[in-house]
């Protein structure tokens, strides 16, 4: 036997490969960056395009109106005024002092002159309504009014005509002359009759006293109403 120690036969292992550490880290970081960028792009695609930010707008600047600036300045006078005091309105007259306002004339208007007794009105001032029951009765009432008006103004010719007689005819008396004047007022007139005759009753006031007069009238050949008889008495 040999004295040499036996060498243990060991199988030789192949040498292990060693990978460099830095390139591996670079690859890992690059992969993570690519994955993150892809995820961020996907999120932007889902959310849509970014909304633009609203920019604040300033209110428009307030500029003074031309009307205000023109109103603030006094308008120049259309004509130079010699008065010492300045006026804001244009002077329409070059006179140094304003003309005094027009005043009504001190002289009174001429009053109507009283008419003489012969020019008085033909009818009394008061004209009460006539109560008549026929056309001839209304005509008779008109003739009586005209007769009394003629006595008031002293027109004897017109008074005679109410009787159908010429001026100065005999048999005609004016009994009302004692009571009727320009102050007489007819209060009431009533007339009744037929187609050819009528009776007219008149109530008069003179100087605070009341009188009652009655007239009987007939139709003349000409068709007019004439007084045949009359009377008056104090009420």
Steps between C-alpha positions, in 0.01 A plus 500: 500500500615839429552745779374786309186639647212465281391806346138548530358529171288797493311608201608834383214756500478739217569855599180709572430795279493834669261765357600863528275689747493848338350398165226311683405806705494712185267256327267489805481877527442538129220246509334678796519833320341352187223340704429827689496706180262255337263513798505882503423516125210260547357717776522815285323320215212403734462843653502682165683818408579733787252785557642846445525709808250790517686823482350779716354790301517851628184719492500770231638829608235765570554800283323830570200568276530794256159626619630530859808687393295734286247557780774579747630784290286808472369567151633821349260787460349541153543877518724703734295641782609838635363417847765455770347183650596183307211289380503129420234528229559683171379855493227561245513879525805730519319739735690540830190469717213254452177650381230514772230232475187600319235612744133532425387846411381700795222661303182293536314390196216729413188378664186469301309821526146459632241513229226759521153389583407493132791258417434233761480136406174376359467214750555473876828353628325201653327281245295234681358218299149537360232249586276490190256239373471609133697676228283810522540504880879507455468781245279697740760463778768644268282803418440566872875486570566749220228731637650502852850556360373799301353650818828447685699698246225759440429404139132590466487429125600136558251479787217616270603239244430226757136610486499513122450876510709791366686727741263735693184303421209569736358232723843355587635553852826375645393408852835328571697827474444563870676178594738406217844658459856392418530311831198279430566126486265244348471208742255268323303486173217259421277499194204294395249519217382378163608567144351854500488616864727472803532622859848589629572529876820681607655534847724808536738633766574872531681671790445199724124483431324225301228571241268278303399602144258327264461546122239374258613482135330406172624428149477796260411487132873507418552192722687675785398498869370833639405601854128559545488568874740489794517563874764514778471478876740474794526152644 
